[in-house]
């Protein structure tokens, strides 16, 4: 399935601190969850996804503490394929998403559905709290449900083979962090070599 998971990738205290940051963050940093399409660009669509999000635009504890090791673990598992790909790195920005009861990313989607996001190779997500009343991530083609457990990290390919969606929890609020690994542009690689 090419779905990597690591329980307790983030400690309970770091998970709690992200949730506290979200809840105490001024409202002007929060925005309705967005989706992307060629016709409408980046936009809100409550029929597709309902959430409240914050975008972080910097490296953080998450990317520095667990991100590099996870990339190494994932590559070592699938080294034959990754040995033939251009270099990639964890993206410098990521999202924190809050799904209140009844909210989710309802539609099946993938993280690289067109040219706009063609630099994405892997997606990562970390569940920041336990959800016991539904709230899983469903992978369509694998008939697989990933349970939301505090601190658990999942990494998987961004392509159509990994269509996924969030399952609504009717009673619980779910918090997740999510971001991508992206190819390093040729010009950045050339600058680093000179």
N, C-alpha and C positions, 0 to 999 in steps of 0.2 A: 504493500500500500504506500510505501515511501512516507509514512507519517511517523515522525520521531517524537517521542514524548519523554519528558523528564519530570518526575514528581519532585516537588519542593525545590525547583530551580531558583525560586525566590523565597526567602524566609518569611514567616508569618509577619514579623515586624515590618519588613519592607513592603509587603502587600498592604498592611494596615496603614502605613504612611502614605502610600499612593491614594488610598481611599480617602484618608483624612485631607490630603492636599486637594483632591477633587471637590470634596464637600465644603471646604473653607475657601476655595478659590473664588475670586470675584466673578460675577456672572458674565462680565464682558469677555472673559477668556473662554467661556463655554459656548458651544454652538450645536444646533441640531445636527444629527448625523447626516452625512452626505453620501451620495452615490455618484457614479460617473457614467456618462454615455456620450456617444458621438453626436447625437442630435441635440442634447441639452447641456452638455459639458458637466461640470461638477454642480450638483444641485441636491436639495432635499426632496424626498419623495416618501411620505409616510406609508404608502402602500408597499414599498420595497424594504425600507429600513426606518425604524423609529428608535432613536437613542439620543443621548446628550453626550457630546464629545469634547475633549480638550486635545489639541495637537501640541506636542512637545517638539521643539526644533533645536535639539542639542544632544550631545552624547550624555548619558546618565549612568546611574548605578546599574540599570538593567542591561544596557548595551555593553558596559565595561566589565561587569562581573560575570554574567552568564553567556553573553552573546558570542564572544570569541571561541570559548570552549565548545559551545554547542555547534558552531560552524565546523570545527575540527572533528567533532564526533559524527556529525552528519556526513561530512566528506569521507571520513574513513570507512563508514558503512557502505558508501556508494562510490568508492574511489575510482573505479574504472570509468564511469560516466564523467565524474567531475575532473578527472585528469585531462579531458578533452575540451573543457570549457574555458572561456575567458575568465580572468580574475573578477571576483565580486566581493562586496563588503556589506556590512550592516548599514542600512540607511540612517542618515543623521537625524531623521525625524520619525516619530511614531505617534500613535493615537491612544488615548485612554477613552474607553466607552462605558457609559452607564446605561443599562437597560432596566427600566422600572418594570414592575409586574405587567405582563401583557405586551411588552415591547421586545423586539428582536430584529435581526436582519432576516426578514421573512423569506426573501427570494433566494433561490439557488444562484450562486455567483462564483466567479473565480477572480483571482487578483491580477491577472494579465489577460484581459479580454480584448485588447486592441493595441494599436501602436502607441497610444498615449502612455501606457504603462509597460511597454515592451522591455524596459530595462530590469524589471523585477524577475527574480529567479526563484526565490523562496519566500514564504510568508511565515511569520512567527506570531504566536499568541500566548499570553500568560493569563490564566484565570486568577483573579485577586481575591475571590471568596468562594466558599462552597455553596453549591446549589443542589438541592435534593428534590425539588418539585419541578421536574423537567429541566430546561435550561441548557441542554447539551448542544454540541456542534455536530450536525449531521452531515456526513459525506455521502452524497447521492450514489455514486457508482459502486461504492464499497459496502453499502448498507451498514455503515459504521457510525456509532454515536460516541463522541468523545465527551465524557462527563466533566463538568466544571468543578474542579477541585483546587482549593487555594494553593497558589504557588506553582501549579503545574504548567509547564511549557510544552507547546506543540510546535513543530516545524514541518512544513510540507510544501510541495511544489505549487507554484502560482497558476498553473495551466488548467485548461478545461477538464483534464482528467481528475481534478480535485474540486469539482463543484461542491459547494458546501452552503449551509445556512444555519442560522441560530434557531433553536427550538424555544418557543415562548415558555417562560415560567409564569403561571397565573398568579403566584403568590410571593415570589422572591425577586429581589433586585440583584442583577448580575453586573460585576465590574470586570473588564478585561483591558489588558494592554495589547496592542497589535502593531506590527510593522513589517518591514520587508528587508531582504537581502537583495541588493541591486548590482548589476554589472558596473564595473569601474569604466568610465568613458576613456576612449583611446587617448585623448589629449591629456587627461590626468595621469595616465600611466606613463606617457612620454615625458611629462613634466617631472614626475618622480624619478625617472631614470636619468634625467640630465642634471 
